[in-house]
Amino acid sequence: MVMENPGKRLQPAPDALRAALGQVIAEERQTWRRERQAIEAEARQTIAEMRAEFAEMRAKASVDIERREAEIEAMAVTVRELQRRLDDAGIEADTTAKTKPRVRVPAPAREARS
């Protein structure tokens, strides 16, 4: 008894197989293209958000720096004014102290007691 090869009857024609594979590949490429475009759009959005956040932080830092520079300048003016007053009063400030500056006030001239 000779048996026929059942697999031969089920084998698709090479052209049909080629066409089916081509269709699957085309669909997969389209899916990948859409996914890539979505990822690129998300990346562009993230970059734009990060740029905006950076610009905001930079502007805030500039304002903080300007404010602190103004505070430092105001303190310097106060120190210069205090130094001028001390100088005018003949008072010597010890600025070498590691903690609070010490002020040396000259003793008042003693009047001769009679």
Disulfide bonds with the S-S distance in Angstrom:
none
